C-alpha cells in the first residue's frame, strides 16, 4: 500500500476529478453548477490547492455515478495506460445513455470479428 502525504493526495484527487469531468466533456462551469460550488473552488480542487468537503464529495459521487471509495482508490503514476483508456471509455459510456452504449457495443463487435476471424 502506498502512503501519501496530504498535498500529494489533493493533487491526485484533483487530477481524478478533472479526468472524470473531461471524459464527460463537461466544462468547469457546468460541473461547478452541478456541485453547487463556485467555479474557482472547482479549479482549486482540480489543481490540488484545496480538498473537497463531505457534501461536495457526495455530490461528485452522484454526478459521476461512482462510489465514493473510487475517489480514494488512487494509484501512483505507474497506472497502466490501457487501464486509463479503459476508464475513459467507461466514463463516456456512463454519460451517453443506452443508445450510445448500443452503438459502441456494435462497433466493438465489428472490430472483434475482424481480429478474431
CNS distance restraints for C-alpha pairs under 8 A (distance, minus, plus):
assign (resid   2 and name CA) (resid  76 and name CA) 7.86 0.50 0.50
assign (resid   4 and name CA) (resid   8 and name CA) 6.02 0.50 0.50
assign (resid   4 and name CA) (resid   9 and name CA) 6.03 0.50 0.50
assign (resid   5 and name CA) (resid   9 and name CA) 6.26 0.50 0.50
assign (resid   6 and name CA) (resid  10 and name CA) 6.27 0.50 0.50
assign (resid   7 and name CA) (resid  11 and name CA) 6.25 0.50 0.50
assign (resid   7 and name CA) (resid  48 and name CA) 7.10 0.50 0.50
assign (resid   8 and name CA) (resid  12 and name CA) 6.11 0.50 0.50
assign (resid   8 and name CA) (resid  48 and name CA) 7.96 0.50 0.50
assign (resid   9 and name CA) (resid  13 and name CA) 5.85 0.50 0.50
assign (resid  10 and name CA) (resid  14 and name CA) 5.94 0.50 0.50
assign (resid  10 and name CA) (resid  45 and name CA) 7.43 0.50 0.50
assign (resid  10 and name CA) (resid  48 and name CA) 4.60 0.50 0.50
assign (resid  10 and name CA) (resid  49 and name CA) 7.04 0.50 0.50
assign (resid  10 and name CA) (resid  50 and name CA) 6.71 0.50 0.50
assign (resid  10 and name CA) (resid  51 and name CA) 5.89 0.50 0.50
assign (resid  11 and name CA) (resid  15 and name CA) 6.18 0.50 0.50
assign (resid  11 and name CA) (resid  46 and name CA) 7.34 0.50 0.50
assign (resid  11 and name CA) (resid  47 and name CA) 6.29 0.50 0.50
assign (resid  11 and name CA) (resid  48 and name CA) 3.97 0.50 0.50
assign (resid  11 and name CA) (resid  49 and name CA) 7.55 0.50 0.50
assign (resid  12 and name CA) (resid  16 and name CA) 6.24 0.50 0.50
assign (resid  12 and name CA) (resid  48 and name CA) 7.36 0.50 0.50
assign (resid  12 and name CA) (resid  74 and name CA) 6.95 0.50 0.50
assign (resid  13 and name CA) (resid  17 and name CA) 6.41 0.50 0.50
assign (resid  13 and name CA) (resid  45 and name CA) 7.93 0.50 0.50
assign (resid  13 and name CA) (resid  46 and name CA) 7.48 0.50 0.50
assign (resid  13 and name CA) (resid  48 and name CA) 7.32 0.50 0.50
assign (resid  13 and name CA) (resid  71 and name CA) 6.73 0.50 0.50
assign (resid  13 and name CA) (resid  72 and name CA) 7.51 0.50 0.50
assign (resid  13 and name CA) (resid  74 and name CA) 7.41 0.50 0.50
assign (resid  14 and name CA) (resid  18 and name CA) 6.23 0.50 0.50
assign (resid  14 and name CA) (resid  45 and name CA) 5.21 0.50 0.50
assign (resid  14 and name CA) (resid  46 and name CA) 3.71 0.50 0.50
assign (resid  14 and name CA) (resid  47 and name CA) 5.75 0.50 0.50
assign (resid  14 and name CA) (resid  48 and name CA) 5.31 0.50 0.50
assign (resid  14 and name CA) (resid  51 and name CA) 7.99 0.50 0.50
assign (resid  15 and name CA) (resid  19 and name CA) 6.06 0.50 0.50
assign (resid  15 and name CA) (resid  46 and name CA) 5.67 0.50 0.50
assign (resid  15 and name CA) (resid  47 and name CA) 7.10 0.50 0.50
assign (resid  15 and name CA) (resid  48 and name CA) 7.74 0.50 0.50
assign (resid  16 and name CA) (resid  20 and name CA) 6.17 0.50 0.50
assign (resid  16 and name CA) (resid  46 and name CA) 7.84 0.50 0.50
assign (resid  16 and name CA) (resid  71 and name CA) 7.39 0.50 0.50
assign (resid  17 and name CA) (resid  21 and name CA) 6.10 0.50 0.50
assign (resid  17 and name CA) (resid  46 and name CA) 6.21 0.50 0.50
assign (resid  18 and name CA) (resid  22 and name CA) 6.07 0.50 0.50
assign (resid  18 and name CA) (resid  46 and name CA) 5.67 0.50 0.50
assign (resid  19 and name CA) (resid  23 and name CA) 6.04 0.50 0.50
assign (resid  20 and name CA) (resid  24 and name CA) 6.46 0.50 0.50
assign (resid  20 and name CA) (resid  64 and name CA) 7.42 0.50 0.50
assign (resid  20 and name CA) (resid  88 and name CA) 7.63 0.50 0.50
assign (resid  20 and name CA) (resid  91 and name CA) 7.00 0.50 0.50
assign (resid  21 and name CA) (resid  25 and name CA) 6.34 0.50 0.50
assign (resid  21 and name CA) (resid  26 and name CA) 5.44 0.50 0.50
assign (resid  21 and name CA) (resid  27 and name CA) 7.29 0.50 0.50
assign (resid  21 and name CA) (resid  28 and name CA) 7.65 0.50 0.50
assign (resid  21 and name CA) (resid  31 and name CA) 7.20 0.50 0.50
assign (resid  22 and name CA) (resid  26 and name CA) 5.84 0.50 0.50
assign (resid  22 and name CA) (resid  27 and name CA) 7.51 0.50 0.50
assign (resid  23 and name CA) (resid  88 and name CA) 5.82 0.50 0.50
assign (resid  23 and name CA) (resid  89 and name CA) 7.99 0.50 0.50
assign (resid  23 and name CA) (resid  91 and name CA) 6.03 0.50 0.50
assign (resid  23 and name CA) (resid  92 and name CA) 5.93 0.50 0.50
assign (resid  24 and name CA) (resid  91 and name CA) 6.73 0.50 0.50
assign (resid  24 and name CA) (resid  92 and name CA) 5.98 0.50 0.50
assign (resid  24 and name CA) (resid  95 and name CA) 6.19 0.50 0.50
assign (resid  26 and name CA) (resid  30 and name CA) 6.06 0.50 0.50
assign (resid  26 and name CA) (resid  31 and name CA) 6.45 0.50 0.50
assign (resid  27 and name CA) (resid  31 and name CA) 6.41 0.50 0.50
assign (resid  28 and name CA) (resid  32 and name CA) 5.92 0.50 0.50
assign (resid  28 and name CA) (resid  39 and name CA) 6.26 0.50 0.50
assign (resid  28 and name CA) (resid  42 and name CA) 6.93 0.50 0.50
assign (resid  28 and name CA) (resid  43 and name CA) 7.39 0.50 0.50
assign (resid  29 and name CA) (resid  33 and name CA) 6.18 0.50 0.50
assign (resid  29 and name CA) (resid  39 and name CA) 5.55 0.50 0.50
assign (resid  30 and name CA) (resid  34 and name CA) 6.38 0.50 0.50
assign (resid  31 and name CA) (resid  35 and name CA) 6.13 0.50 0.50
assign (resid  32 and name CA) (resid  36 and name CA) 5.88 0.50 0.50
assign (resid  32 and name CA) (resid  37 and name CA) 5.14 0.50 0.50
assign (resid  32 and name CA) (resid  38 and name CA) 5.91 0.50 0.50
assign (resid  32 and name CA) (resid  39 and name CA) 5.21 0.50 0.50
assign (resid  32 and name CA) (resid  42 and name CA) 6.11 0.50 0.50
assign (resid  33 and name CA) (resid  37 and name CA) 6.29 0.50 0.50
assign (resid  33 and name CA) (resid  38 and name CA) 7.41 0.50 0.50
assign (resid  33 and name CA) (resid  39 and name CA) 7.72 0.50 0.50
assign (resid  34 and name CA) (resid  63 and name CA) 7.43 0.50 0.50
assign (resid  35 and name CA) (resid  56 and name CA) 6.34 0.50 0.50
assign (resid  35 and name CA) (resid  59 and name CA) 5.84 0.50 0.50
assign (resid  35 and name CA) (resid  60 and name CA) 6.91 0.50 0.50
assign (resid  35 and name CA) (resid  63 and name CA) 7.99 0.50 0.50
assign (resid  37 and name CA) (resid  41 and name CA) 6.50 0.50 0.50
assign (resid  37 and name CA) (resid  42 and name CA) 7.06 0.50 0.50
assign (resid  38 and name CA) (resid  42 and name CA) 6.59 0.50 0.50
assign (resid  39 and name CA) (resid  43 and name CA) 6.23 0.50 0.50
assign (resid  40 and name CA) (resid  44 and name CA) 6.23 0.50 0.50
assign (resid  41 and name CA) (resid  45 and name CA) 6.25 0.50 0.50
assign (resid  41 and name CA) (resid  50 and name CA) 7.77 0.50 0.50
assign (resid  42 and name CA) (resid  46 and name CA) 6.12 0.50 0.50
assign (resid  43 and name CA) (resid  47 and name CA) 6.09 0.50 0.50
assign (resid  44 and name CA) (resid  48 and name CA) 6.11 0.50 0.50
assign (resid  44 and name CA) (resid  49 and name CA) 4.88 0.50 0.50
assign (resid  44 and name CA) (resid  50 and name CA) 5.40 0.50 0.50
assign (resid  45 and name CA) (resid  49 and name CA) 5.98 0.50 0.50
assign (resid  45 and name CA) (resid  50 and name CA) 4.90 0.50 0.50
assign (resid  45 and name CA) (resid  51 and name CA) 5.69 0.50 0.50
assign (resid  45 and name CA) (resid  52 and name CA) 6.92 0.50 0.50
assign (resid  52 and name CA) (resid  56 and name CA) 5.86 0.50 0.50
assign (resid  52 and name CA) (resid  57 and name CA) 5.99 0.50 0.50
assign (resid  53 and name CA) (resid  57 and name CA) 6.18 0.50 0.50
assign (resid  54 and name CA) (resid  58 and name CA) 6.24 0.50 0.50
assign (resid  55 and name CA) (resid  59 and name CA) 6.32 0.50 0.50
assign (resid  56 and name CA) (resid  60 and name CA) 6.07 0.50 0.50
assign (resid  57 and name CA) (resid  61 and name CA) 6.28 0.50 0.50
assign (resid  57 and name CA) (resid  68 and name CA) 7.16 0.50 0.50
assign (resid  58 and name CA) (resid  62 and name CA) 6.29 0.50 0.50
assign (resid  58 and name CA) (resid  68 and name CA) 6.98 0.50 0.50
assign (resid  59 and name CA) (resid  63 and name CA) 6.06 0.50 0.50
assign (resid  60 and name CA) (resid  64 and name CA) 5.98 0.50 0.50
assign (resid  60 and name CA) (resid  65 and name CA) 7.99 0.50 0.50
assign (resid  61 and name CA) (resid  65 and name CA) 5.60 0.50 0.50
assign (resid  61 and name CA) (resid  66 and name CA) 5.14 0.50 0.50
assign (resid  61 and name CA) (resid  67 and name CA) 5.75 0.50 0.50
assign (resid  61 and name CA) (resid  68 and name CA) 5.43 0.50 0.50
assign (resid  62 and name CA) (resid  66 and name CA) 6.78 0.50 0.50
assign (resid  65 and name CA) (resid  94 and name CA) 7.95 0.50 0.50
assign (resid  66 and name CA) (resid  70 and name CA) 6.75 0.50 0.50
assign (resid  67 and name CA) (resid  71 and name CA) 7.78 0.50 0.50
assign (resid  68 and name CA) (resid  72 and name CA) 7.50 0.50 0.50
assign (resid  69 and name CA) (resid  73 and name CA) 6.44 0.50 0.50
assign (resid  70 and name CA) (resid  74 and name CA) 7.83 0.50 0.50
assign (resid  75 and name CA) (resid  79 and name CA) 6.51 0.50 0.50
assign (resid  79 and name CA) (resid  83 and name CA) 7.03 0.50 0.50
assign (resid  79 and name CA) (resid  84 and name CA) 7.05 0.50 0.50
assign (resid  80 and name CA) (resid  84 and name CA) 6.45 0.50 0.50
assign (resid  81 and name CA) (resid  85 and name CA) 6.31 0.50 0.50
assign (resid  82 and name CA) (resid  86 and name CA) 6.03 0.50 0.50
assign (resid  83 and name CA) (resid  87 and name CA) 6.14 0.50 0.50
assign (resid  84 and name CA) (resid  88 and name CA) 6.42 0.50 0.50
assign (resid  85 and name CA) (resid  89 and name CA) 6.27 0.50 0.50
assign (resid  86 and name CA) (resid  90 and name CA) 6.18 0.50 0.50
assign (resid  87 and name CA) (resid  91 and name CA) 6.19 0.50 0.50
assign (resid  88 and name CA) (resid  92 and name CA) 6.22 0.50 0.50
assign (resid  89 and name CA) (resid  93 and name CA) 6.20 0.50 0.50
assign (resid  90 and name CA) (resid  94 and name CA) 6.19 0.50 0.50
assign (resid  91 and name CA) (resid  95 and name CA) 6.31 0.50 0.50
assign (resid  92 and name CA) (resid  96 and name CA) 6.14 0.50 0.50
assign (resid  93 and name CA) (resid  97 and name CA) 6.94 0.50 0.50
assign (resid  93 and name CA) (resid 100 and name CA) 6.81 0.50 0.50
assign (resid  93 and name CA) (resid 101 and name CA) 5.78 0.50 0.50
assign (resid  96 and name CA) (resid 100 and name CA) 5.23 0.50 0.50
assign (resid  96 and name CA) (resid 101 and name CA) 6.84 0.50 0.50
assign (resid  97 and name CA) (resid 101 and name CA) 6.34 0.50 0.50
assign (resid  98 and name CA) (resid 102 and name CA) 6.06 0.50 0.50
assign (resid  99 and name CA) (resid 103 and name CA) 6.26 0.50 0.50
assign (resid 100 and name CA) (resid 104 and name CA) 6.17 0.50 0.50
assign (resid 101 and name CA) (resid 105 and name CA) 6.02 0.50 0.50
assign (resid 102 and name CA) (resid 106 and name CA) 6.24 0.50 0.50
assign (resid 103 and name CA) (resid 107 and name CA) 6.31 0.50 0.50
assign (resid 104 and name CA) (resid 108 and name CA) 6.06 0.50 0.50
assign (resid 105 and name CA) (resid 109 and name CA) 6.21 0.50 0.50
assign (resid 106 and name CA) (resid 110 and name CA) 6.34 0.50 0.50
assign (resid 107 and name CA) (resid 111 and name CA) 6.33 0.50 0.50
assign (resid 108 and name CA) (resid 112 and name CA) 5.94 0.50 0.50
assign (resid 109 and name CA) (resid 113 and name CA) 6.08 0.50 0.50
assign (resid 110 and name CA) (resid 114 and name CA) 6.34 0.50 0.50
assign (resid 111 and name CA) (resid 115 and name CA) 6.44 0.50 0.50
assign (resid 112 and name CA) (resid 116 and name CA) 5.93 0.50 0.50
assign (resid 113 and name CA) (resid 117 and name CA) 5.49 0.50 0.50
